[in-house]
């Protein structure tokens, strides 16, 4: 709790403080205000439930509870494993736009690697957590490693002290990318790597034990205050007590201790190799769809927008279309570049886009290497359907897109004032905010959208005259026959 003086200062300048927060929210942090990341061991609880195996932190707190000030552990913690839906709801009510959390490696891969089995319960838990975050209009930010290494890997080869950790971490990361990457767009490989390495392999402030027989003399040194032995938390002493899957002591074993002068450097080196290998895998194996989305954008909007701004077709089009497209010459580029003062965009709907490796056909459709759909891989629709098979309402998508790009939107033209002849759809598609009665003298009626638009326009205007809506209807009359012809 802040001291009274600071509290009084905050109250005295409350308006200025809120204005500062608004600027920070809108400008500095990518227009997303997110809660700080949480360690799964710190908040999840359910330490021995849902198929989760033991992590190194489970081992430390169970084997040497005196290493924790109050002798506690994370077996229950905040019980977010069972309470996350209510927690996310509260976060949204507080006004947060994003939530950054960490995945527990031993919860999704109890054996540390995929060959030892994937825990479906763990995958389902994080899927539902992510879906709940999104359903509340928030953005998930996911950290892959927040110190809870699977205990089995620590026992097998010393965890981060062995370069074997790189392959296992990449397997774990790829599983997360595969299972959650369609909804998670922001990934962090390691949380606080310096703290993990230094406190885990160098300093003697995290892991104490009163039993000197379980501490190798090359690792632990007597504490100047208590005479107790100290051991960094990511090492194993020579003699350790193992715990089984039910978190009960099972047997004692001996484990070799590495060189304490080199361990921190070794762990940091392997950690960085884990990071680079995971990033390389993500870029090579899990960005085909993201690149397809960019190509889809380039092959539609960029096709005509980039030449009038930069003087040339998008690079992705030139690369993908090859000899099918002729680049502009230097003289042509000079005339095209900067030849636009403002841009208007006709926005109808949106699509999910995925990579298509071997498209059929030739030319423009095939050159994109894109598959378009109104449904994601889980058959969830992109938005609300309309009476038109190709038109789905995705207003939030447009809002988020323009906000992310920081576009300076100055106006909006509604298409259209009244129903009209809609090209090859004839009179079967109605885009007007005014209903046109093609049977009865082409009479106009205000639709719900017209009433909404009227209210919207008047909300910020004091000069608009009153409007007579007597006799208007709020719902569309019955649609006319498809055989209706223009008169």
N, C-alpha and C positions, 0 to 999 in steps of 0.2 A: 504494500500500500504506500503510495507516495506521501511524503511529508506534508503537513498542513500548509506550509507556505506555497508549495508547488500546486496543491489543490486549489488554494485561493486564487493563485495566478491563473489557473485554467478557467475557473469560474468567471474571473474578471474579464477575460478575453475570449469568452466562449465563441462568439461569432467569428472572430479571426481564426481560431483553432479549427472550426468546422470548415471554413473556407480553405484553409491549408490542406485539410484532409481531402476535400473535394478535388483540389488540384492534383494531389498525389494519386488519387484514385483514377483520375481521368487521363493523366499525362505520363507520370513517371513509370508506373508499373504495368505497362501494356494494357491499361484500362481494366485490369483485373485485380481485385483486392482479395488476397487469399490468406487463410489461416496458416500458421506455421506448420511444418511437417511433424508427424508424430511417429515414434518408434512403435512398431506393432507390439513389442514386449511391454512398452509403457502403457498402452491403452487397451489392447484387444482383450486380454485375459484369455479364458478358454485354452490355457496353455497345453492341456492334455486332451482336448476335445477336437472334434471335427477332423480327425486323422492327422493332426499336427505331431511332428516329432520334436525331440529336445533340441534346443539351441544352446550355444555356449553360455548365454545368459541364464537359461534355465539351470544349466549345470552349476554355474558359479553360485547362484543364490541358494540352490538346494544343498550343494556340497559344503559350502562355506558361508552360511547365513550371517556370520559375524562380519563379513565384508560389507554388509549393508548397515547403515547407521542404526536403523530400527529393527534389523533382522528380518525384514519383510521380503516379498518376492512378487513377481508379476503374474502369478497363477490366475488371479482374478483381475487385477489392475482396475481399469475403469469399466470393464465388461462391455467394451464397445462392440465386441463380436456379436453380442445379442441386442445392443441398444443403438446401433448405428443409424437406424431409420429415424428415430426420434432426435438423435444428435444432429443429423444433417438438416432436419426440418428446422431446428432451432438456429443453426448456422444461417440458413436462408432468411429466417425471420430477423436475424440480426443485421442482414444486409450484405453478407459475404457473397462474392461472385465465384469464388473458387475454393477448393479444399485440396491440400497437399498431404498425401499419406504415403506410407511405406508398405511394401508387400513383405510378408514373412516368408523367407526362402524355405524353412522347414515346414511351413503350412501347405505349400503347393508341391514341394518335392521332399517328402519325409526322409528319403534315402539320399538326398543331396544331388541326385542326377536322375535324368529321365529313365534310364535303364532300370532303376530301382523302383519305378512306379510313380505315376502322377496321381496326386490326391484330388479326386473330383470334388469332394466337399470343399476343399480350399479354393479351387478354381471357381466354384459356384458362389462362394462367399464374396470373393473380390469382384466377380461379375455383377452381383446384386448391389454391392457397395457402389461400384462405378455407375450402374444404372440409376441408383437412387440419387447420386450426386447430380447426374444429368437431368433427371426428372424434376429436380428442384431448381433448374436453371443455372446450375453452377458448373464450373470447369474442373475436371480432375487433373491433378498434377501428381505423378507417381514416381516414387523413389524405389529403386530396385534393392539396395542394400543399406540397411541402417543397423549394422553391427550384429544382427542375430544369425551368425553363421550356423548351419546345421552341425550339431555336435558330432555326428558320425564322420563328417569330413575332417574335423579337428582331430579325432582319434585316428583316422585312417592315415593321414599324411601330414598333420600339423597345420591344416587350414591355410591361412594366408602366407605361411612360411615356406610353402612348396609351390613350385610353378604348375603343379597339377591342378591348382585351384582355377587356372585360367579356363581350361576346357569345361569344367563343371559350371563356372559362372556364366559362360557363354550359353551353355545348354539351358540354364535357368532363365537367362535374359531372353533367349529366343522363345521359350515357352510363354513368357509374359507378353512379348511382342505379338505372338500368334494369337493368344487368347484375348488380350485386352486392347491391342493396337488399333482396332477399328474405331474405338471410342476415346482412347487416350492419345493425345497429341503432344503432351509435354512429359518427357522422361528425364529422370536424374539417375545416374548410375550409382554414385556413392554419396552418402550424407556425411559431411565433416570427416574427410579422410585423414586430416592431420590429427584430430582428436582420437580417431580409431587407432592409428598407428602409435602415436606418442603415449597415450594413456594405456594402450593395450600391450605395448612391448617395451616401454622405457620407464615411465614413471611408476612409483610405488604407492599410488594413492587410491587405487580402485580395488585391489584384491589382497586382503590380509587373511591370515589364518593363525590360530593359536597353537597349531600342531606342527612343531618344527620337524617332526619325522616325515611329514609329507612334503617338505620343501627341500629341494636340492640346494646345496650350499653355493652353487655357482649362480643361482638366480635370486634367492631371497636373502635379505640382509635385515638384521634386527632394527626395529624402529627406535629412534632416539627417545621417543616419548613413552612407549609402552613395552619395548622389548619384544614386540610381536614380529613375526616374519611377514614379509611382503612379497607378493607375486603379481605381476601384470596380468590382466584378465584374459588375454588372448593366448597365453602360454599354458601348457600343462606341466604340472610338477611331475617328479618321477613316480610318486605313488598317488593314484587318484581313485575315487570311488565312482563307479559307473552306475547310471540309473537306467531302468528299463522304460518301455513305452508308457507305463502307468506312473512313471516318475517315482518309483520305489527303488531304494538301493539294491543293486543286484550283485556286484562283485568288485573287488579291487584289482587294479592292474598297474603296470609300470609303463611309463612313457618317456622316451629320451628327451632331454632338454637341449635346445639349440644354443647358439652363442649369443649371450645377451648383449654383447657389444655390436652385433651385426643384425639382430632380429628386426629392429625397427626399419632399417634400410631395406632388408629383404622383403618385409611385408609391404612397404611402400612401393617397391619395384613391381611386385606381383599384382598389387592393387591397380597400379597404372596400366599394366598389361591387360588385366581384366577389363578395365574401362575401354581401352582402345579396341580390343577384340570385340566387345559388345557393340560399340559404335560402328565398327566396320561391318559387322553382321547386319545391323539394322539398315545401314545404307545400301548394302548389296542385296538383301533378301526381303526387306519389308517396306521399301519405298516405291515399288513399282506402281502401286495404286495411287500414291501421292503424286508421282510424276505424271501418271495418266490424267489426274485431275488438272494439273497445270497445262498439259497438252490440250485437254478438252477446252479449257479457257482460252488458250492461244488460238486454237483452230476455229473459235467462234468470235470472241470479242477482240482478242489480240490481232487477228487476221486483218482487221480494218482499223483498229485503234493505234497499234504500234507504228505503222507506216506514217500516219499523220502526226505522230509525236516524235518518233526517233528516225523516221526515214526508211525503215526496212521491216520486212516481215519478221515475226518472232523466230528466234533461233531454233526453237523446238520444231517449228514448221519446216524450216529450211533443212534441218537434219533428217526429219522423218519423211518428207515428201521427195527429197533428192532431186532427180531430174524432172520431176513432175511440176516443179514450181521454178519460175525464173526470178532470181533476185533483182532488185532495182539497181540500176547503175548509179555511179556517184552523182551524176547530174540529176537523175531522178530523185535520189535521196535528198539532195539539197533543196529541191522544190517541195518535197513532201514534208520534211521535218519541220515541225512547228506550224503547220498550216491549219491549225484548229484553235479556236478561242474558247469553246465550251463543248461539252459532250452531253448528249441525251441518250439514255439507255431504256429500251423497251423491255420491261421485266415481266415475264408471264409466270414461270414456274422454275423448278430446280430438279436436278437428277443426282442419283448416286452414280459414281464413275469408278470402274475397276479396269485394271490392265488386261488387255487381250494380246496374248503372245503371237498367235498365228491367225490374224483376221482373214476372212474370205473376201473375195472381190479385189478391186483395184481402185486407185485414185483416192479422192478425198475421204470417203468413209473408212477405208482400210488404212490409210496413212496415219490416222490418229492412234491406232492400237488401243481403242477404248471401247468398253462395254457400258452402255447407258441403261439405267433402270430406275424405277420409282420405288424400289424396295431394296433394303440393305441385305447383307448375307443371311440375316436371321428372319428375313421376310417381314420386317417392320417397314411400313410405308413412310415416305419422306415427309409427308404432311397430310392435310385433310383433302380427300378427293372431292371433285365437283361433278357435275353432270357430264362434263367433257372428259373423255378417257385420258387425254394427254395433259390435262390441267390439274395440278395439285397446288393447294394453297400452303405456301411456306413463308409466311411473313417474317417470322423470327430469323430465318436463315438470311434474308436480305438485310435485316437490321444488324445482325451480328457481323455480316460480311463488310458492310459499309463502315461500321464502327471500328473493326479491326484494321481496315485500310486507312482509316482517318480521312475519308473522303469528305470534301466540302460540298455537301448537298444543299443547293440553294432553292430547289423547288420540285414540285411533283405535278405531272399532268395525268389526270385520271382518264383512262381509256374505257369507255367513252361516255359522252353525254347521254346518248340514247342508243338503244339497240339498232343495228343496221345490217346491211348486206356484208357478211363476213367471208368474203372470197370463196374458196371452194366449199366452205361449210354453209354457204347460202344464208338463209334466215334461221338456221337451227341453233346457232350459237349466239347467246345474248351477253354482250359485254357492257352494255350501258347501265348507268345508274338510274336512268329513266326507262321504264318499260314502254315499248312501242307496240300498240295494238294494231297489228297488220290487217285484222279483219274489220275493225270498226273505225274507219276514217283516220287510221294512224294516230289515234289519241295517245298522249303520253301520260304515264302514271309514275309517281315517285316510288322507287323501291326502298327497301330497308337501307341499302347503301346510300341512297340519296339523302335520306333523313340523317344518317350518320355523318355524311360529308357536310351537310348543312350545319350540324351541331359543331363539327370539328372546325369549320371555317369561322364560325361566329364566336368561338371560344376566345379568339385572340383579336377580335375586331369590334370596334364600337361604332363603326360608320355604316355597316350594312343595313339597308332598309328592311322593314318587316316583310315576311313572305306569306302569301295566302296559299295555304295548303289544303283549303277546304275541298272536300271531294276526292282527295288523293287517297291512295291505298298504301298500306305498309307491306303487303305481300304481293308477289307477282301473280297476275291472272294466269289461267292455264296456258301452257305453251301452244303455239300455233302448229299446224300441220307442217311436216317436212316438205309437202308439195306446194307450199305457199310460194307464189311468184311475185316479183316486184310489180307495182301498179303505178 
